[in-house]
Structures are given as C-alpha cells and as structure tokens.
Amino acid sequence: MSNYPFSFDPKESFVQQVSDWVSDVFYDKLPEFGFEVRDEQIYMAYQLERAYRDKQTIFAEAGVGTGKTLVYLLYAINYARYTRKPAIIACADESLIEQLVKQEGDIAKLAKYLDFTIDARLGKSPDQYICLNKLDDARASMDEDAMLYDDMYRSLPKFVHSPETMQAFHSYGDRKDYPDLHDEQWEKIGWDVFQDCLVCAQRHRCGQTLSREHYRKSTDIIICSHDFYMEHIWTYEARKREGQLPLLPEHSSVVFDEGHLLETAAQKALTYKLNHAVFESIITRLLEGEVRESLAVAVEESIVQSEHLFALLDVHSSPVPGSDRREIAWNDELLREINRFCDMIASIEEELVFESGLYTLDEYQLKIVEEHLEMIQLALGLFKKSNQLISWVTEDKDALTLVIMPKWVKEILTKQLFSSKMPIVFSSATLSVQGNFDYMSESLGVEQALSFSVASPYDYENQMKIQYAPLSSQQHLEKKLTATLELLQQTEGRALLLFRSKEELAQFKQGASQIPQFANYQFLYEGTGEISNLIAEFQQNETSCLCAVTLWEGLDIPGPSLSQVIMWSLPFPSNDPVFAARRKDAANPFEEVDMPYMLLRLKQGTGRLIRKQDDEGTITIFDEKLEDAAIKEKVMQIVPSGVTVEQLEL
C-alpha cells in the first residue's frame, strides 16, 4: 500500500506531485463534500510548493477564511512521510492546539473526507501537566483545597501509585483533564520551572514524561506550542550533553501558526529564573559525598553570597503598577555583587574539575549540577553587556526570583533554527506592516525568505460593522459598563469581550458584579477554568459571554455564539520590562514599538468576528485614545475595505 494519498512516481519531483494532488483536493475532492473552491487556497498551495521544493522559510500571510491550515497540513504531512521525519506544527498557545485537534477540527476533516489516517500527536508544554511532587505537597498542606488535591491523587491511574508495569501508553495529568480548576489552584500542583525533573524519583511515572515518549513516535505531525518549540531549541545542546533526548525528535519541517507571536515565545523560552532556595538545594548536592575542604568552603561561600544578593535585590526593587513584577533600580553595588557571585560559581566549577578526577561524587549528580551552574553563568554573564538583557524580580511566598531575559533573540534563532536546511512556514493573517515583511524578518533574524499575502474572501462590507466610543477605563468605567450592558441586550449575550490585561478584566468583573442586570447573562472568565473547556462551553451555550485577555488571536467560533466583539480598550502593550526595554532602544518608542504591536493585535481581534460566509455582527472599541486623530487614522487603515465605522452615541 502506498505511503502517500496519491500514486507516487519516483522519477518525478515529489513536491511537484504533492502540489498536483493538493490542487485536485481543492478543485475536486473537497467540493464533493460541500467545500467551496477558494482561489486563495490554490494560490497559497503554489507558494508553499516553492518553500518545500527549495527548503526555504516563507511568510504566508493569509486572511481569515482562506483555509490556510488545510494547505499547510497537506504539505507538511506528505513531506513528513517522504522524509520519514514528522513535521512540527507549533501554535501560539494551548487553546490553539486544542482547536486544531478537536473532533471537528481541520485534521479530523482531512482524515474524514480524504479517507486517510493521520498520525497527529500532542507535545504539550511541561506546565500543562501535574507535578507529582507538588501534588503530594498540596495534599499534605493545610490549604483549603487539600481535600480536592487528595481526590485528584486517588483518581490517578494505578501504575502511578504502585510498581505495576504499564501495558500501554496511558495519558494522564493533563491540565485539560481538570477543567474546573482555576489558575491559582492549578499553579499549586502544575509543573513549574523550579522543578528538577532530572533527579525526580517519580519521573518515569510522570504524565509529562510518558507523554513525551508517546509523541516522539509520531510518523506524521507533532503539535506543540511556540513556547515548547523554543524550549526545544534552547535546551537542545544541553540535553544532548546530559545524555538525554531533545524535547522534540528530528523533524522534516516546521509550521508556526500565528507566527507573528514567535519572537515573544522565543524570549520566554530563553528566560532564566534564579531563586535562592532553588540554588541552595542544587549546590548542596555537592556536599553529599566526601569532598575536599576547598570545594565545601566554595559552596558555603556561594550560598552566603546568593542570600546577600537577593537581600539587596529586595531593597533595590519596587512594584510596577498593574503588574506582578518589581523593577530593579540597578546600581554599582548590585552589579558588583552579581560579578562576585559569578566569580564564586567559576571557582566551584574549577574545583569540580579536580573533584571529578577523585570520583567522590556521583557522576550523574555531578553532571546535573554542572549543567545548572553553566546555565546560571550564561544568564548572569549577560549583565556584563547590560544593553543586551531585560531583567526584573518577582515575589512569591515571601521569596524573590530574579528573571533574566535576552533583549534580542535573532542571533540564536538564526544559528539554531533558520540555518537548518528545511521548510519553515510562518502562517498568520498579520505578518506584514502595510504590506512589508521587514519587521518580522529583522526581529527574528530571517536573512532570506519567501513571502506572499492573500486577502480574506469574506464580504466584510455587508457582514461587519465597527463602532467606537472614546471612553477611558479609569474615568468612564460606569459609562463603559452601561454601554456594554446595552450591547449585550442587543444580541442577548453571544459576545466575546477582549481585555488588554488581567487587571482590566478584573476591573470589569468587579464592576459587572455590582450591576444586577449583568446577572441575566452567563459570563465565562479566562483564568477560572481550563481555557479550551471555557471556549467549548462558550460555543455550546449560545447566549454566554466569554471574557479573555489572551484570545485576541486564534479563536475560531463560527455561527451565532459569537455575534459581537467588545474591546475594552485598544491593545497597546503593557508597562512591563520587555516593552520598557524596547522603548528605550527606539528613537520614537510610540511609533516604533507601541503602535505596530497594537495594530497587529487589533487586526487579530477584529478577525475573531467573521469566521464563515454567513456570519455577521458588530465590533465595539472603547478607548479615549481614539480621540487622537493620528491614532484613529492608523486604526482606520486596518479596517477591512467597505466596513462602516461609526462613533457610538452614549
């Protein structure tokens, strides 16, 4: 039986044969089942043919409704079978992953209507799984949810609690399995960056570990998040040095869905977090054997220095309004103590060279500690070039964590991703700025790429209406709540409410709770449950309202369940260290940083409303900045041609 859904001729170009078959799919096969022939899909298919033929990077900007997902899936699956390496589909977040693999999603449609089996497996991020150690701690705590966590523990598969042999792969511990837990409850039991999985006694029965062993065996596609793919890139060499497999197997191609968000994911993956308690627990492992006195002294001095450094950070940092982060007031003393800490770690590394020759330390434990020390040195080394890093501190349970993030990631991406000879597809409705892809290319380090743009096929002029009200969240909260209530009455709910930040969402939630009429509608708030479950409930309960911060892009709810989009404010970037650093480096921060970000996100948010040919509805934008003629003009430029824009009379 052929490995491909077409008759393969080894004498002809494989990619050309795939392209011919894809044309048949869109012109003949899918229309038999009621699918509409879309010229945009055919055009995109021919463009992707070039990328796969020449193994190049391509920016595939395709508007809402072009069916771009079907196109890249067909190429990625066939190319994976040809090379015998799976393709990676990296989505912007976990909710987009769930939409791709849901029962009525695009993968299921292809398998059903083209009558061929697709081996698609999920590679979810570690923080989407229960940490068995944290679950044990939560059960033993005096927390009000201790009984809830105990019930969760008892519901885990039997092999987790006993030495029984697992007969077949059994997925468990996924965040999606616990839809009713709000974010704060999940954080107490979910994996976090301070968990040292390498030396965990339960790692071989961990849901995260078992899932990794399963998805690595996929023959067609592995679906993961941008964050997870960037973590794979960042840890690739380190894991090989430790004798471990990389997070993802060797693959044939990569598709970055909602690719305009990749830079943020890359920065997040390259971020290092240093916590005194965690450092102490790691470094004291070196004292478990019979070590030389000089090493023991070096370890003790580093612990004292770490404690001193974090005490200074506590003194020289202050809260940032509207954020859970604290800004560091850098001075010569802080930088001097960081350099002293680096020198102490270097001394320990030198001592370990001598100690390893004496075989007094466990070889595996030694390798783990050395890897941690190398990562700490790499992160702290950025302070010697302070213009290349972004840093801040966070506080949790009276303990500080120093967060260190490289300002630019393009050098790493150029070397470890774009230098690989394989097709790399960036897919999104918003990849260019006024038709130019230079902004994406320069920020990501793409030196050479193909690109194209195709518009949405929808009749926005007759399907969409946009209205705005120049109201401030602070000064006009009551007016915004009253106007929102009137809008919800017009559509009997059926609304997506988008917020710029968690603080804005909380403000709305608090304000709505004080107005009795809001109780007539069911509100689903991001953070009160697992996100894909909230999305499914929003779609199924037609008159409900979904309130979210992260769903400006990717959300696909066709039909009357989403009849209007209400934007609580224009999505300008928040006042966090990342954007603060970018503003400092810009000649005109507002024009070079804030406006491009806002316009891309606004365009994505606008795309949530019309998802099929007979959809229709209204978008309402609240923001006093729309009284600024220059900002209003920029906003008008991204409005689909022919769409009516009116000021809301209040």
C-alpha positions as CSV (number, residue, x, y, z in Angstrom):
1,M,0.0,0.0,0.0
2,S,1.3,3.5,-0.9
3,N,2.5,5.7,1.9
4,Y,1.0,8.7,0.1
5,P,-2.6,9.6,-0.8
6,F,-1.6,9.7,-4.5
7,S,0.3,7.4,-6.9
8,F,3.9,8.3,-6.4
9,D,6.3,8.2,-9.3
10,P,9.9,8.2,-8.0
11,K,11.1,9.5,-11.4
12,E,9.2,12.8,-10.9
13,S,9.7,15.6,-8.4
14,F,8.0,14.6,-5.1
15,V,7.0,18.2,-4.2
16,Q,5.5,18.8,-7.6
17,Q,3.4,15.6,-7.3
18,V,2.2,16.8,-3.9
19,S,1.3,20.2,-5.4
20,D,-0.7,18.5,-8.2
21,W,-2.5,16.3,-5.6
22,V,-3.3,19.4,-3.4
23,S,-4.8,21.1,-6.5
24,D,-7.0,18.0,-7.1
25,V,-8.1,18.1,-3.4
26,F,-9.3,21.7,-3.5
27,Y,-10.7,21.6,-7.0
28,D,-12.3,18.1,-7.0
29,K,-12.2,16.1,-3.8
30,L,-13.4,18.5,-1.1
31,P,-16.1,20.2,-3.3
32,E,-17.8,16.8,-3.5
33,F,-18.4,17.1,0.3
34,G,-19.7,20.7,0.1
35,F,-16.5,22.6,0.5
36,E,-16.2,25.8,-1.5
37,V,-13.3,26.1,-4.1
38,R,-11.2,29.1,-2.9
39,D,-8.7,30.7,-5.2
40,E,-6.8,31.9,-2.1
41,Q,-6.1,28.3,-1.1
42,I,-4.8,27.4,-4.6
43,Y,-2.6,30.4,-4.7
44,M,-1.2,29.6,-1.2
45,A,-0.6,26.0,-2.3
46,Y,1.6,27.1,-5.2
47,Q,3.6,29.4,-2.9
48,L,4.2,26.6,-0.3
49,E,5.3,24.4,-3.2
50,R,8.3,26.8,-3.6
51,A,9.2,26.7,0.1
52,Y,9.1,22.9,0.3
53,R,10.9,22.4,-3.0
54,D,13.7,24.8,-2.1
55,K,13.6,24.1,1.7
56,Q,13.2,27.8,2.4
57,T,11.5,30.0,5.1
58,I,8.2,31.5,3.9
59,F,5.9,34.2,5.4
60,A,2.4,33.0,4.5
61,E,0.1,35.9,5.3
62,A,-3.5,34.7,4.6
63,G,-6.6,36.5,5.8
64,V,-9.4,35.0,7.8
65,G,-11.4,32.3,6.0
66,T,-8.7,31.4,3.4
67,G,-8.4,27.9,4.7
68,K,-4.6,28.2,5.2
69,T,-4.5,25.5,7.9
70,L,-5.7,22.8,5.4
71,V,-3.0,23.9,2.9
72,Y,0.0,23.7,5.2
73,L,-1.3,20.4,6.7
74,L,-1.4,18.7,3.4
75,Y,2.2,19.7,2.5
76,A,3.6,19.0,6.0
77,I,2.1,15.5,6.3
78,N,3.2,14.4,2.8
79,Y,6.7,15.8,3.2
80,A,6.9,14.1,6.6
81,R,6.2,10.7,5.0
82,Y,8.6,11.4,2.2
83,T,11.5,12.2,4.6
84,R,10.3,9.8,7.3
85,K,10.6,12.5,9.9
86,P,7.5,14.1,11.5
87,A,6.5,17.7,10.8
88,I,6.1,20.1,13.7
89,I,3.0,22.3,13.9
90,A,3.8,25.0,16.6
91,C,0.8,27.0,17.7
92,A,0.8,30.3,19.7
93,D,-0.8,28.7,22.8
94,E,-2.5,25.7,24.2
95,S,-6.0,26.8,23.2
96,L,-5.0,27.0,19.6
97,I,-3.6,23.4,19.8
98,E,-6.9,22.2,21.2
99,Q,-8.8,23.8,18.3
100,L,-6.5,22.2,15.7
101,V,-7.1,18.7,17.1
102,K,-10.7,18.9,18.2
103,Q,-13.2,16.4,16.8
104,E,-14.5,18.9,14.2
105,G,-11.0,20.5,13.6
106,D,-9.0,20.6,10.3
107,I,-7.0,17.4,11.0
108,A,-10.2,15.4,11.6
109,K,-11.8,16.9,8.4
110,L,-8.8,15.9,6.2
111,A,-8.8,12.4,7.7
112,K,-12.6,12.0,7.1
113,Y,-13.0,13.5,3.6
114,L,-9.7,12.3,2.1
115,D,-10.0,8.9,3.7
116,F,-6.5,8.6,5.0
117,T,-5.2,8.1,8.5
118,I,-3.2,11.0,10.1
119,D,-0.8,10.3,13.0
120,A,-1.1,13.5,14.9
121,R,0.2,13.7,18.5
122,L,0.4,16.4,21.0
123,G,3.6,17.7,22.5
124,K,2.3,19.8,25.3
125,S,4.4,22.2,27.5
126,P,5.5,20.8,30.9
127,D,3.4,23.4,32.7
128,Q,0.3,21.7,31.3
129,Y,0.9,18.6,33.4
130,I,0.6,17.7,37.1
131,C,3.8,17.6,39.1
132,L,3.5,14.5,41.3
133,N,5.8,16.1,43.9
134,K,3.8,19.3,44.1
135,L,0.6,17.3,44.3
136,D,2.0,15.4,47.3
137,D,2.9,18.8,48.9
138,A,-0.6,20.2,48.2
139,R,-2.3,17.2,49.7
140,A,-0.2,17.5,52.9
141,S,-0.7,21.2,53.3
142,M,-3.3,22.9,55.5
143,D,-4.7,24.6,52.3
144,E,-8.5,24.8,52.0
145,D,-8.2,22.8,48.7
146,A,-6.2,19.9,50.3
147,M,-9.1,17.5,50.1
148,L,-9.6,18.4,46.4
149,Y,-6.0,17.6,45.7
150,D,-6.3,14.3,47.6
151,D,-9.2,13.3,45.5
152,M,-7.2,14.1,42.4
153,Y,-4.4,11.9,43.7
154,R,-6.7,9.0,44.3
155,S,-8.1,9.3,40.7
156,L,-4.7,8.9,39.1
157,P,-4.0,5.6,37.2
158,K,-3.0,2.7,39.5
159,F,0.5,2.4,38.0
160,V,1.3,5.9,39.4
161,H,0.9,4.6,43.0
162,S,2.4,1.1,42.6
163,P,5.3,-0.6,40.8
164,E,2.9,-2.2,38.3
165,T,4.2,-2.4,34.7
166,M,2.3,-0.2,32.3
167,Q,1.0,-2.3,29.5
168,A,0.2,0.5,27.1
169,F,0.5,4.3,26.8
170,H,-1.9,6.0,29.2
171,S,-2.2,9.8,29.1
172,Y,-2.9,11.4,32.4
173,G,-2.3,14.6,34.4
174,D,-3.1,17.0,31.6
175,R,-4.4,20.4,32.5
176,K,-7.4,19.7,30.2
177,D,-8.4,16.8,32.4
178,Y,-9.2,19.3,35.2
179,P,-11.3,22.0,33.6
180,D,-12.9,23.2,36.8
181,L,-9.6,24.2,38.5
182,H,-9.0,27.9,38.3
183,D,-5.4,29.1,37.6
184,E,-4.4,29.7,41.2
185,Q,-5.4,26.1,42.1
186,W,-3.6,24.7,39.1
187,E,-0.4,26.6,39.9
188,K,-0.1,24.7,43.2
189,I,0.1,21.4,41.5
190,G,1.3,22.1,38.0
191,W,4.9,21.8,36.9
192,D,7.0,24.9,37.1
193,V,10.5,26.0,36.1
194,F,11.9,25.3,39.6
195,Q,11.1,21.5,39.4
196,D,14.3,19.5,38.9
197,C,12.9,16.6,36.8
198,L,16.3,15.1,36.1
199,V,16.7,13.8,39.6
200,C,13.0,13.2,40.4
201,A,12.3,9.7,41.8
202,Q,8.8,9.8,40.1
203,R,9.9,10.9,36.7
204,H,9.3,7.5,35.0
205,R,5.7,7.5,36.1
206,C,5.1,11.2,35.4
207,G,2.4,12.1,32.9
208,Q,4.7,14.6,31.3
209,T,7.5,12.1,30.8
210,L,5.1,9.4,29.4
211,S,3.5,11.9,27.0
212,R,7.0,12.8,25.7
213,E,7.8,9.2,25.0
214,H,4.5,8.9,23.1
215,Y,4.6,11.9,20.9
216,R,8.2,11.3,19.8
217,K,7.0,8.2,17.9
218,S,4.6,10.2,15.6
219,T,5.1,9.5,11.9
220,D,3.1,12.5,10.5
221,I,2.9,15.5,12.8
222,I,3.6,16.7,16.3
223,I,1.6,19.6,17.5
224,C,3.1,21.8,20.2
225,S,3.1,25.4,21.4
226,H,5.6,28.1,20.3
227,D,6.9,28.1,23.8
228,F,7.6,24.4,23.8
229,Y,9.4,24.5,20.4
230,M,11.6,27.4,21.6
231,E,12.4,25.4,24.7
232,H,13.4,22.6,22.4
233,I,15.8,24.9,20.6
234,W,17.2,26.4,23.8
235,T,17.8,23.1,25.6
236,Y,18.9,21.0,22.6
237,E,22.6,21.0,23.2
238,A,22.3,20.8,27.0
239,R,20.1,17.8,26.9
240,K,22.5,16.0,24.5
241,R,25.4,16.8,26.8
242,E,23.4,15.2,29.7
243,G,22.8,12.1,27.7
244,Q,19.1,12.9,27.2
245,L,16.9,13.1,24.1
246,P,16.0,16.6,22.9
247,L,12.4,17.6,23.7
248,L,11.4,17.0,20.0
249,P,12.7,14.4,17.6
250,E,14.5,15.3,14.3
251,H,11.8,16.8,12.0
252,S,11.2,17.5,8.4
253,S,9.6,20.9,8.5
254,V,8.1,23.5,10.9
255,V,4.9,25.5,10.7
256,F,4.5,28.4,13.1
257,D,0.8,29.1,13.2
258,E,0.1,32.7,14.3
259,G,3.8,33.1,13.5
260,H,3.8,36.8,14.4
261,L,3.9,35.8,18.0
262,L,7.1,33.7,17.8
263,E,9.5,36.4,19.0
264,T,7.7,36.6,22.3
265,A,7.8,32.9,22.7
266,A,11.5,32.8,21.9
267,Q,12.3,35.4,24.6
268,K,10.2,33.5,27.1
269,A,12.0,30.2,26.4
270,L,15.4,31.9,26.7
271,T,14.5,33.4,30.0
272,Y,16.4,32.2,33.1
273,K,14.9,32.3,36.6
274,L,17.2,32.3,39.7
275,N,15.8,31.7,43.1
276,H,18.0,31.5,46.3
277,A,16.2,28.5,47.8
278,V,16.5,26.5,44.5
279,F,20.1,27.5,44.1
280,E,20.9,26.3,47.6
281,S,19.1,23.0,47.0
282,I,21.1,22.4,43.8
283,I,24.5,23.4,45.1
284,T,24.3,21.5,48.4
285,R,24.1,18.2,46.4
286,L,27.9,18.6,46.1
287,L,28.3,18.2,49.8
288,E,26.6,14.8,50.0
289,G,29.9,12.9,49.3
290,E,33.3,13.1,50.9
291,V,34.5,16.2,49.1
292,R,37.7,18.3,49.6
293,E,37.5,21.1,52.1
294,S,38.2,23.8,49.4
295,L,35.1,22.7,47.5
296,A,33.0,22.7,50.6
297,V,34.1,26.2,51.5
298,A,33.4,27.4,48.0
299,V,29.9,26.0,48.1
300,E,29.2,27.6,51.5
301,E,30.5,31.0,50.4
302,S,28.3,30.9,47.3
303,I,25.2,30.2,49.4
304,V,26.0,33.2,51.6
305,Q,26.6,35.4,48.6
306,S,23.4,34.2,46.9
307,E,21.4,35.1,50.1
308,H,23.2,38.5,50.3
309,L,22.4,39.2,46.6
310,F,18.7,38.5,46.9
311,A,18.6,40.7,50.1
312,L,20.0,43.6,48.0
313,L,17.5,42.9,45.2
314,D,14.7,43.1,47.7
315,V,16.0,46.6,48.9
316,H,16.6,47.9,45.4
317,S,13.4,46.8,43.6
318,S,9.9,48.3,43.6
319,P,6.5,47.2,42.5
320,V,5.3,48.1,39.0
321,P,1.7,49.3,39.0
322,G,-0.7,46.9,37.2
323,S,1.9,44.1,37.2
324,D,3.1,41.3,39.4
325,R,6.7,42.3,38.6
326,R,9.2,44.5,40.5
327,E,11.5,46.9,38.7
328,I,15.2,46.8,39.7
329,A,17.0,50.0,40.3
330,W,20.4,49.0,39.1
331,N,23.5,50.5,40.7
332,D,27.2,49.8,41.0
333,E,26.7,47.8,44.3
334,L,24.2,45.4,42.7
335,L,26.3,44.8,39.6
336,R,29.4,44.3,41.8
337,E,27.7,41.6,43.9
338,I,26.5,39.9,40.8
339,N,30.0,39.8,39.4
340,R,31.2,38.4,42.8
341,F,28.6,35.7,42.6
342,C,29.7,34.8,39.1
343,D,33.3,34.6,40.3
344,M,32.3,32.2,43.1
345,I,30.4,29.9,40.7
346,A,33.5,29.9,38.4
347,S,35.6,28.8,41.4
348,I,33.2,26.0,42.1
349,E,33.4,24.9,38.5
350,E,37.2,24.8,38.8
351,E,37.0,22.8,42.0
352,L,34.7,20.3,40.3
353,V,37.3,19.6,37.6
354,F,39.7,18.3,40.4
355,E,36.9,16.6,42.3
356,S,35.7,14.7,39.3
357,G,39.1,13.0,39.0
358,L,38.8,11.7,42.5
359,Y,35.4,10.0,41.8
360,T,34.0,11.1,45.2
361,L,30.8,12.5,43.7
362,D,28.0,10.6,41.9
363,E,28.7,11.1,38.2
364,Y,25.1,11.7,37.3
365,Q,24.5,14.2,40.1
366,L,27.8,16.0,39.2
367,K,26.7,16.3,35.6
368,I,23.3,17.8,36.6
369,V,24.9,20.4,39.0
370,E,27.5,21.3,36.4
371,E,24.7,22.0,33.8
372,H,22.8,24.2,36.3
373,L,26.0,26.2,37.1
374,E,26.7,26.7,33.4
375,M,23.2,28.0,32.8
376,I,23.5,30.4,35.8
377,Q,26.8,31.7,34.5
378,L,25.4,32.1,31.0
379,A,22.4,34.1,32.4
380,L,24.4,36.3,34.8
381,G,27.0,36.8,32.1
382,L,24.5,39.0,30.3
383,F,25.0,41.6,33.0
384,K,28.4,42.3,31.5
385,K,26.6,43.6,28.5
386,S,23.6,45.2,30.2
387,N,22.3,46.7,27.0
388,Q,21.5,43.1,25.8
389,L,19.3,42.0,28.6
390,I,16.0,42.6,30.3
391,S,15.7,41.8,34.0
392,W,13.2,42.1,36.9
393,V,12.2,40.3,40.0
394,T,9.0,38.6,41.1
395,E,7.9,37.8,44.6
396,D,6.1,34.6,45.6
397,K,5.6,33.3,49.2
398,D,8.0,35.9,50.6
399,A,10.8,34.7,48.3
400,L,12.3,36.7,45.4
401,T,13.1,35.3,41.9
402,L,15.5,37.1,39.6
403,V,14.3,36.9,36.0
404,I,16.9,37.4,33.2
405,M,15.8,37.6,29.6
406,P,17.9,38.4,26.5
407,K,16.7,41.5,24.7
408,W,17.3,40.1,21.2
409,V,16.8,36.5,20.2
410,K,17.5,36.7,16.5
411,E,21.2,35.6,16.8
412,I,20.1,32.4,18.5
413,L,17.2,31.8,16.0
414,T,19.5,32.5,13.0
415,K,22.0,30.0,14.2
416,Q,19.8,27.2,15.6
417,L,16.7,27.4,13.5
418,F,17.0,29.3,10.3
419,S,20.4,27.8,9.3
420,S,18.8,24.4,9.2
421,K,18.0,23.3,5.7
422,M,14.3,22.6,6.0
423,P,11.0,24.3,5.1
424,I,9.8,26.8,7.7
425,V,6.4,28.3,7.3
426,F,5.1,31.3,9.2
427,S,1.3,31.3,8.9
428,S,-0.9,34.2,10.1
429,A,-3.3,36.9,9.0
430,T,-0.9,39.5,10.3
431,L,2.7,39.1,9.4
432,S,3.3,42.3,7.4
433,V,3.2,46.0,8.3
434,Q,1.5,47.9,5.4
435,G,2.5,45.0,3.1
436,N,6.1,44.9,4.2
437,F,7.6,41.8,5.9
438,D,10.9,43.5,7.1
439,Y,9.6,44.0,10.7
440,M,9.2,40.2,11.1
441,S,12.4,39.3,9.3
442,E,14.6,41.7,11.2
443,S,13.1,40.9,14.7
444,L,13.5,37.1,14.1
445,G,16.8,37.1,12.3
446,V,15.5,35.7,9.0
447,E,18.1,36.6,6.4
448,Q,16.3,35.3,3.4
449,A,12.6,34.3,3.0
450,L,9.8,33.9,0.5
451,S,6.6,35.8,1.3
452,F,3.1,36.4,0.0
453,S,-0.2,37.9,1.1
454,V,-3.8,36.8,0.2
455,A,-6.9,38.7,1.4
456,S,-9.9,37.2,3.2
457,P,-12.7,36.0,0.9
458,Y,-15.4,37.3,3.2
459,D,-17.8,40.2,2.3
460,Y,-16.9,42.3,5.3
461,E,-18.8,45.3,3.9
462,N,-22.1,43.6,4.4
463,Q,-21.1,41.3,7.3
464,M,-19.3,43.5,9.7
465,K,-20.0,46.8,11.4
466,I,-17.5,48.7,13.6
467,Q,-18.3,51.3,16.2
468,Y,-16.2,53.1,18.8
469,A,-16.6,55.2,21.9
470,P,-13.7,57.4,23.2
471,L,-14.0,56.3,26.8
472,S,-11.3,55.8,29.4
473,S,-11.2,52.7,31.7
474,Q,-10.4,54.8,34.7
475,Q,-12.6,57.9,34.2
476,H,-15.6,56.4,32.4
477,L,-15.9,52.9,34.0
478,E,-19.6,53.3,34.8
479,K,-20.3,54.5,31.2
480,K,-18.4,51.6,29.7
481,L,-20.3,49.1,31.9
482,T,-23.7,50.7,30.9
483,A,-22.8,50.7,27.2
484,T,-21.6,47.1,27.4
485,L,-24.9,46.0,29.1
486,E,-26.9,47.7,26.3
487,L,-24.7,45.9,23.6
488,L,-25.3,42.6,25.3
489,Q,-29.0,43.2,25.3
490,Q,-29.0,43.7,21.6
491,T,-27.5,40.3,20.9
492,E,-28.8,38.5,24.0
493,G,-25.3,37.8,25.1
494,R,-23.3,36.0,22.3
495,A,-20.3,38.2,22.9
496,L,-16.5,38.0,23.1
497,L,-15.1,40.6,25.4
498,L,-11.4,41.3,24.9
499,F,-9.2,43.0,27.5
500,R,-5.7,44.4,27.3
501,S,-4.6,43.0,30.6
502,K,-5.7,40.8,33.6
503,E,-6.2,44.0,35.6
504,E,-8.7,45.3,33.1
505,L,-10.6,42.0,33.1
506,A,-10.7,42.0,36.9
507,Q,-11.9,45.6,36.9
508,F,-14.8,44.6,34.5
509,K,-15.6,41.6,36.6
510,Q,-15.8,43.6,39.8
511,G,-17.9,46.4,38.1
512,A,-20.3,44.0,36.5
513,S,-20.9,42.2,39.8
514,Q,-22.3,45.4,41.2
515,I,-24.9,45.9,38.5
516,P,-27.9,43.4,38.8
517,Q,-28.7,43.3,35.1
518,F,-25.4,41.7,34.3
519,A,-26.7,38.6,36.2
520,N,-29.0,37.9,33.3
521,Y,-26.0,36.7,31.3
522,Q,-23.6,33.8,31.8
523,F,-20.0,35.1,31.9
524,L,-17.1,32.8,31.3
525,Y,-13.8,34.4,32.6
526,E,-10.4,33.4,31.5
527,G,-8.5,32.0,34.5
528,T,-11.5,30.4,36.2
529,G,-11.0,27.1,34.3
530,E,-9.0,25.4,31.7
531,I,-9.1,27.6,28.6
532,S,-10.2,25.1,25.9
533,N,-13.1,24.0,28.1
534,L,-14.2,27.6,28.6
535,I,-14.1,28.0,24.8
536,A,-16.1,24.9,24.2
537,E,-18.7,26.0,26.8
538,F,-18.9,29.4,25.1
539,Q,-19.6,27.8,21.7
540,Q,-22.2,25.3,23.1
541,N,-24.0,27.8,25.3
542,E,-25.1,30.2,22.6
543,T,-26.1,33.1,24.8
544,S,-23.0,33.1,27.0
545,C,-20.2,35.7,27.0
546,L,-16.5,34.9,27.0
547,C,-14.1,37.4,28.7
548,A,-10.5,37.0,27.9
549,V,-7.0,38.6,27.7
550,T,-5.2,36.0,25.5
551,L,-7.8,35.3,22.8
552,W,-7.2,38.3,20.5
553,E,-5.8,35.7,18.0
554,G,-6.6,32.2,17.0
555,L,-10.1,31.8,18.5
556,D,-12.4,30.2,15.9
557,I,-16.1,30.3,16.8
558,P,-18.3,30.4,13.7
559,G,-22.0,30.9,14.0
560,P,-24.3,32.9,16.3
561,S,-22.4,32.1,19.5
562,L,-20.1,34.9,18.7
563,S,-22.2,37.7,17.3
564,Q,-20.2,40.7,18.6
565,V,-16.7,41.5,19.8
566,I,-16.3,44.2,22.5
567,M,-12.8,45.5,23.0
568,W,-12.5,47.1,26.5
569,S,-9.5,49.2,25.2
570,L,-7.0,49.3,22.3
571,P,-4.5,46.5,22.9
572,F,-1.4,48.7,23.4
573,P,1.5,46.8,25.1
574,S,1.6,46.7,28.9
575,N,4.1,48.5,31.0
576,D,6.4,45.5,31.6
577,P,10.2,45.2,31.4
578,V,10.1,43.7,27.9
579,F,8.4,46.6,26.3
580,A,10.1,49.1,28.5
581,A,13.4,47.9,27.2
582,R,12.2,48.1,23.6
583,R,11.0,51.6,24.1
584,K,14.4,52.7,25.5
585,D,16.1,51.4,22.3
586,A,13.7,53.1,19.9
587,A,14.2,56.7,18.5
588,N,10.4,57.1,18.5
589,P,9.0,54.5,21.0
590,F,5.3,55.1,20.4
591,E,5.6,54.8,16.6
592,E,8.2,52.0,16.5
593,V,7.0,49.8,19.4
594,D,3.6,50.6,20.8
595,M,1.7,51.3,17.5
596,P,2.9,48.3,15.5
597,Y,2.1,45.9,18.4
598,M,-1.3,47.5,18.9
599,L,-2.3,47.4,15.3
600,L,-1.2,43.8,14.7
601,R,-3.2,42.7,17.8
602,L,-6.2,44.9,16.9
603,K,-6.3,43.3,13.5
604,Q,-6.2,39.9,15.0
605,G,-9.0,40.8,17.4
606,T,-11.1,42.1,14.6
607,G,-10.7,38.7,12.9
608,R,-12.5,36.9,15.7
609,L,-15.9,38.1,14.5
610,I,-16.5,36.7,10.9
611,R,-15.5,33.1,10.7
612,K,-17.7,31.8,7.8
613,Q,-19.7,33.1,4.9
614,D,-23.0,33.8,6.7
615,D,-21.6,35.3,9.9
616,E,-22.4,38.8,10.7
617,G,-22.0,41.1,13.7
618,T,-20.6,44.2,15.3
619,I,-17.2,45.2,16.8
620,T,-17.2,47.8,19.5
621,I,-14.0,49.5,20.7
622,F,-13.7,51.6,23.9
623,D,-10.7,53.9,24.2
624,E,-10.2,57.6,24.8
625,K,-7.1,57.4,22.5
626,L,-9.5,57.3,19.5
627,E,-10.0,61.0,20.0
628,D,-6.4,61.4,18.8
629,A,-6.6,61.9,15.0
630,A,-3.3,60.2,14.3
631,I,-4.2,57.1,16.2
632,K,-7.7,57.0,14.8
633,E,-6.2,57.2,11.2
634,K,-3.9,54.3,11.9
635,V,-6.8,52.2,13.2
636,M,-8.9,53.1,10.2
637,Q,-6.2,51.7,7.9
638,I,-6.6,48.2,9.2
639,V,-10.4,48.2,9.0
640,P,-11.5,45.9,6.1
641,S,-12.4,47.7,2.9
642,G,-16.0,48.9,2.8
643,V,-16.8,48.3,6.5
644,T,-18.8,51.1,8.2
645,V,-17.2,52.8,11.2
646,E,-19.3,54.9,13.4
647,Q,-19.0,56.7,16.8
648,L,-21.2,55.1,19.4
649,E,-23.7,57.6,20.8
650,L,-23.9,57.4,24.6
